[in-house]
């Protein structure tokens, strides 16, 4: 198959990759987005807490107007020592107003965040999406050659590595990493409040790992519960009522 040339290739269609695509497109750069089909993405129960600079970026690339009604402002952060020790650190609550701002940022579910970014990217005239994956990258002094799983060959001046923790682009560039494992697992879900969360995120620091709630819109919060793998498996098997009582 003949080789195609482009200015920039972005590998990966998560929030980071799509934001890079839209930022480049806004600057008039020709971009090829390489990522598996959107339908192939697993359901994502996580949320993203966006600090002020990230919200500004989304405003600049034209997606925040759609996402703002689906987000919740982060007005405060509560830190709680829940390690069960005889001596406990005092609970603290940081308010954004102490810094003279209305909020630290906003929290939004990943599903609408990615959907809004993808829709904007699909509509951009200077963006071409290839629903495939990269299988080989060769870095040269003035360009990068890519071979894709569908047989396509691309040559680009720049490749953006937004293809996850096992990034092929990072390895091709010779960027090394160190990794290690913790005896922990994380559950991500969401729930509705009986009382208003008032825009406050709560972090319970526990021996097994942190348990964090982050405000969502319409009186809900996201929950990330880090614990031992065994307890995580037990929690996954509980019905909603039993889970809420834990």
C-alpha positions in Angstrom: 0.0 0.0 0.0 1.3 3.5 -0.8 2.7 5.6 2.0 0.7 8.7 3.0 2.3 11.7 4.6 0.8 14.1 7.2 2.1 16.7 9.6 1.0 15.0 12.9 -0.3 11.6 13.9 -2.1 11.2 17.3 -2.2 7.7 18.7 -5.1 7.2 21.1 -8.6 8.6 21.4 -8.9 9.0 25.1 -9.4 12.5 26.6 -5.7 13.3 26.3 -5.4 12.2 22.6 -8.6 13.9 21.6 -7.7 17.2 23.4 -4.4 17.1 21.5 -6.1 16.6 18.2 -8.5 19.5 18.7 -5.7 21.8 20.0 -3.6 21.0 16.9 -6.6 21.4 14.6 -7.4 24.8 16.1 -3.9 25.9 15.2 -4.5 24.8 11.5 -2.4 21.7 11.7 -3.3 18.6 9.6 -3.8 15.7 12.0 -4.4 12.0 11.6 -6.0 10.3 14.6 -5.2 6.6 14.9 -7.4 4.7 17.4 -9.7 1.7 17.5 -13.4 2.2 16.6 -15.3 4.1 19.2 -17.7 1.1 19.7 -14.7 -1.0 20.7 -14.0 1.0 23.8 -15.2 -0.6 27.1 -17.7 1.1 29.2 -16.0 3.7 31.5 -17.4 4.3 34.9 -14.7 6.7 35.9 -14.9 10.5 36.1 -12.3 13.2 35.5 -11.7 16.0 38.0 -10.6 19.0 35.8 -8.6 21.8 37.5 -9.0 25.3 36.2 -6.3 25.1 33.5 -8.0 22.0 32.0 -11.4 23.7 32.0 -9.7 26.6 30.2 -8.3 24.2 27.6 -11.8 22.7 27.0 -13.2 26.1 26.6 -10.5 27.0 24.0 -11.2 23.9 21.9 -15.0 24.5 22.0 -16.3 21.6 24.1 -16.8 23.0 27.6 -20.0 24.8 26.6 -21.6 21.3 26.1 -19.9 19.7 29.1 -20.5 22.4 31.7 -24.2 21.4 32.3 -23.0 17.8 32.8 -20.3 18.7 35.3 -20.2 19.7 39.0 -18.0 22.5 40.4 -15.4 21.4 42.9 -16.0 24.0 45.7 -14.1 22.2 48.4 -11.8 19.3 49.3 -12.2 17.4 52.6 -9.3 15.3 53.9 -10.1 12.7 56.6 -7.7 10.4 58.5 -9.6 7.1 58.6 -6.7 4.7 59.4 -8.3 3.7 62.7 -5.2 4.6 64.8 -5.3 5.9 68.4 -3.9 9.2 67.2 -5.7 10.7 64.2 -4.9 13.8 62.1 -7.5 16.5 62.3 -10.1 16.6 59.6 -9.5 19.5 57.2 -11.6 21.2 54.6 -10.1 23.4 51.9 -12.6 25.8 50.3 -11.9 27.3 46.9 -13.1 30.7 48.1 -10.1 30.8 50.4 -8.1 31.3 47.2 -10.6 33.9 45.9 -12.1 31.6 43.2 -15.5 30.0 43.0 -14.2 26.5 42.5 -11.0 24.5 42.1 -12.4 23.1 38.8 -15.1 20.7 37.9 -15.8 16.9 37.8 -17.4 15.3 34.8 -18.0 11.7 33.8 -15.6 10.2 31.3 -18.3 9.0 28.9 -19.8 12.4 28.0 -16.3 14.0 28.2 -14.9 11.6 25.5 -18.2 11.8 23.5 -18.0 15.6 23.3 -14.3 15.6 22.3 -14.8 12.8 19.7 -17.8 14.6 18.1 -15.8 17.8 17.8 -12.8 16.0 16.4 -15.0 14.1 13.9 -16.4 17.5 12.6 -13.0 19.1 12.2 -12.0 19.6 8.6 -8.3 19.2 9.2 -8.7 15.9 11.2 -8.8 12.4 9.6 -9.6 9.5 11.8 -8.3 6.0 11.0 -10.1 3.3 13.0 -7.1 1.0 13.4 -4.0 0.7 15.6 -0.3 1.2 15.1 1.8 -2.0 15.0 5.3 -0.5 14.3 7.0 2.9 14.5 10.4 3.8 13.2 11.9 7.1 14.3 14.1 8.9 11.8 15.9 12.3 12.3 13.2 14.3 10.4 10.1 12.0 10.5 8.4 9.0 12.0 7.2 6.0 9.8 4.2 4.1 11.1 2.7 0.8 10.0 -0.9 0.3 11.0 -2.7 -2.9 11.6 -4.9 -2.5 8.5 -1.8 -2.3 6.2 -1.7 1.5 6.0 1.7 3.2 6.1 2.0 6.8 7.4 4.9 9.2 7.5 4.6 12.1 10.0 6.7 15.0 11.2 5.4 14.4 14.8 3.7 11.6 16.6 1.7 12.3 19.8 1.9 9.3 22.2 -1.6 9.2 23.8 -1.9 5.4 23.4 -1.9 4.4 27.1 0.5 2.9 29.6 1.9 0.4 27.2 2.5 3.1 24.6 4.1 1.8 21.4 5.2 5.3 20.5 7.0 5.8 23.8 8.9 2.6 23.3 9.9 3.5 19.8 11.2 6.8 21.0 13.4 5.0 23.5 11.7 6.4 26.6 12.1 3.9 29.4 9.8 3.5 32.4 9.8 1.7 35.7 6.7 0.0 37.0 5.7 -1.8 40.2 2.5 -3.2 41.7 0.7 -2.6 44.9 -1.5 -5.2 46.7 -4.6 -3.0 45.9 -7.6 -2.9 43.5 -9.9 0.0 42.8 -13.7 0.1 42.3 -15.3 3.0 40.5 -19.0 3.7 40.6 -21.4 6.6 41.4 -24.3 7.2 43.8 -26.9 9.7 44.7 -27.0 11.7 48.0 -29.8 12.0 50.5 -28.3 15.4 51.3 -26.6 17.9 49.0 -22.8 17.4 48.5 -22.3 21.2 48.3 -19.5 20.7 45.7 -17.2 19.0 48.3 -14.9 16.1 47.4 -14.1 13.9 50.4 -10.9 11.8 50.7 -10.9 9.1 53.4 -7.3 8.0 53.9 -7.5 4.3 55.0 -4.9 1.6 55.8 -6.0 -0.4 52.7 -6.0 2.7 50.4 -8.0 5.9 49.9 -11.7 6.1 49.4 -12.7 9.2 47.5 -16.0 10.8 46.6 -16.1 13.6 44.0 -19.2 15.6 43.2 -21.2 15.0 40.1 -24.2 17.0 38.7 -27.8 16.4 39.8 -27.0 15.5 43.4 -24.7 12.6 42.7 -21.0 11.8 43.4 -18.5 9.5 41.8 -16.8 7.0 44.1 -13.3 5.5 43.8 -12.7 2.9 46.5 -9.1 1.6 46.8 -8.8 -1.6 48.9 -7.3 -5.0 49.0 -8.0 -7.3 45.9 -9.9 -9.7 48.2 -12.2 -7.0 49.6 -12.7 -5.5 46.1 -14.0 -8.9 44.9 -16.4 -9.1 47.8 -17.7 -5.6 47.2 -18.3 -6.3 43.5 -20.7 -9.2 44.5 -22.8 -7.0 46.8 -26.2 -5.6 45.7 -26.7 -1.8 45.9 -28.2 -1.8 49.4 -25.5 -4.0 50.9 -22.8 -2.0 49.1 -24.2 1.3 50.5 -24.1 -0.1 54.1 -20.3 -1.0 53.9 
